[in-house]
Amino acid sequence: MEKREAGAVFITGGARGIGKGTALYLLERGFRVAIADLDMEAGLAAEEELRKLGDMAFFHADVSDDGSIKKAIDEAASRFGGLDALINNAGIARPVKTGMEALTLEAWNEVISVNLTGAFLASRHAAKYLRKNKGSIVNIASTRAFQSEPGWEAYSASKGGLLSLTHAMALSLGPHVRVNCISPGWIHTGESTDLNKEDHAQHPAGRVGKAGDIASLVEYLISDKASFITGQNFVADGGMTKKMIYAE
């Protein structure tokens, strides 16, 4: 198999969290990276920080707006001479702590539009560039697609939808484009409260996850090493979804 050089990657929701961590990881390994985010301030700050590491650009875009995300993807492909991978990472959570009845249709639609429809729109517009380079798509879902807490209906449904969208697109876009999914568990990106010993100890792996844990899996899935893998979901949660927990 002919080995390709590290290519151009488009990451939605790349201004912070797992998206930003993945951008940093890939830039350090020679990839060219475009990040898209609705938060202009955070996106510009991330661009200023990350461009020191390599060839990257920030595009202000709303993944739930068809014209907005198309414009960003087309501009990124023009800048880099094409695209080799799309990472559908953009997502929002709107948990309702006062019961499911309090979840409004507006709030439901907002989460589904960003987390699920946004991934479809970005994939639809990136497909022509990815086909040309035999590229790949990685959807970032969540272990909440399998497990839930009260009040997370919209988020869990959106992430469960990403799993189904993954295998559907893998069939529609194959064999020229591979499509896979990662379902992270608890990933600490340094943007929330500090962790304690109990947080780490409850994980069978012995620690809470880091953005690099997801980024390294992304790198593998978009590489030629994973050329026989498509339509699959990979759980990266330190073993938590395999842990049987009952109240004592």
N, C-alpha and C positions, 0 to 999 in steps of 0.2 A: 504493500500500500504506500502510495506517495505521501510523504509527510509534509503538512502545510505549516507555515509560520503562524505564530499567534496572530489572530485576526482582530476584527472590529466588533465590539460588543455594545449593544444598546440595552440600558438598564432603566426600567421605569421605577419611580419612587426611589431614586438614587441619591437623594440629598441627605439622607440620614439612615440610621439603623442598619439592617442587613444589606440594603441596597448600597449604601455608602461603603460599608465594609467589604462588599464584593467588588465594588469599583476599585478600591484601594488595593485589594489582593491581586486583582487581574492586572492593574497598571504596573505593580511591582514585578510582574512576570512577563512584561513586554506587550501586553494587549493594548490596543487603542480602545478607549472607552467613551461612550456618550451616556450621560445620565439625563433623565427627564424627571421633572417634578413640578407640582402645582405651586409649591412654596418658593416664590422667587428669591426671597432673602436667604433661605437655607440653601437653595441651589447655587446661588452665587458664592456663598461662603464655602460650600463644598468644592466648587470649581477652583476657587483661589487656593485651597489647601491641596487638592489632588493634582492639579496641573503641574506641580513641581515634580511629580513622579513619572510623568510621561505625557503622551498625546491624548488629551481628553477635552470634552466640551460639555457644557450644560445647556439644555434646551427647556425653556419654560413651556409646560404642556399639561393639559388636563386629559388623562387617559379615558375619561368617560365621555369626552367630546370628540366625535369622529374626525372633524376637520383639524382640531388642535393636535391630536396625536399623529395624524397622517403627515401634517406639516413638519413635525419634529423628526419623524422617522425619515422622511424624504431628505431633509436638510442634513441629517447625520450621515445618511448613505452617500450624499453628494460630497460631504467633507472627507469621508474616509474611503471613497471609491467603492462603496458597497458595504454590506453587513454580513458577518459570519454567525452571529448569535443574538438572540433576543431573550432577555431575562425579565419575565413579567412578575415584578416584585411589588408594584404599587398596591397599597391596601390601607383601608381605614377600619377602625373598630368603633362601634357605637353600642356597647352593652347597656342594657336597661335593667337597673337593679331593683326596680319597683314592680316587676312582673311583666309577663309577655303582653298583657293587654295594653300596657303603656307604650309599646313599640308602634310608632306611627307609620303609616304607609310611606310618608316622605323620608323618614329615617331608614326604613327598609330599602327603599329604592336607591337611596344614596350609597349605601354599602354595596348592594348588588351591582350598581352601575360602575363603581370604581374597581371593586375586587374581582368581579367576574366579567362583566361586559367590557371593561377596560382591557383585560387580557385578550379577549377575542378581537377587539378593534386593533390593538397593537399588532397582534399576530397576523391579522388579515392584511394590514398595510406593509408589514415587514416580509411577508411570504415571498414576494417576487425577487427581493434581494437575497434572501436566504436560499431559495431554489438555485440561483445562479452559482452560489458558492458551496452548495451541498452543506448548508449550515444547520443550526438547531435552535430549538426553543426550550427554555426551562421555565416552568411555572412555579412560583413560590406559594404553596398552600399553607397548611398548618395542621398540627395534630388535633386541632379543634374540629377538623373534618370527621374525626372518629370519636372524640370525647367532648363533653360539654359541661358548662356550668349554667345555672339559671341566668336568663337574660341575654344569651349570646346567639339567639336564633338567626339573625341576619348574617352575622360574621361566619358562623358555622355553616350555614347554607351556601354562602359564597365560596367558602374554601372547599366544601364538598363538591360544588359545581366545577371547581377547577380540576379536580381529579377526573371527572367525566369528560371535561373539555380536553384534557390532555390526551386520553386515548382516542377520542374522536378526531382531533386534529392530526394525531400520529398516522391515522389511516388515510385521512384526506390529503395530507401533505407528503406522505411517503411515496417513493423511497428517497426523494431528493432532500427532504427536511425531516429531521428527527425531532420528536417532541417528548419531553419527560417532565416530571414534577418532583419537587422536594417539599416534604412536610416537616418543617422545623418544630421542635418543642420549645422549651424555655431557652431563649437566646438572649444573653445579656450583652448589650452593645455599649454600655457605659453611659447611657443617656437617662437612666432611671436611678433608683435608690441603690445603695451599696448592698452587697450580698453578705450573708452570714453563713456559719458552718452548717446549719441545718438545711439551708438552701442547696448546698452542694451535696450533703450527705444523703438526701432523699433520692438522689439519682443513682441508679445502678452503675453508671459509668464513673461516679464519684465526684462529679462537678456539674455545674450549670454550663450550658453551651456558650460558644463565642461566635461572633460573626464569621470568623475564619473557618469554623467548622462547616458552615453552609457554603462559603465561598470556594473552599477546596473541592467540595462535591460538585458545585457548578462548573468549576474548571474541568473536572474529569468528564462530566456529562457533555460538555461542548467540544471535547477533544476527540481525535480519531481513535483513541483508546476505547471509547464507548460507541464505536460505529455500529455495533450489533444491538444496541440498547435503544428502544423507543417505545412510547406508550406506557411507561412505567412510573410508579410513585416510589420515592425513597424517603423513609422516615428517619429523621436525624434528631433524636430526642433524649439521648443518653439512656435509653431503655425504659423511659417512664411509661409508655403505653403498654409495656409488657408486665408492668408491676401490678399485682392484685392488691387492692387496698379496701379494707373494711373498717368501719368504725368499731372501736373496742369498748 
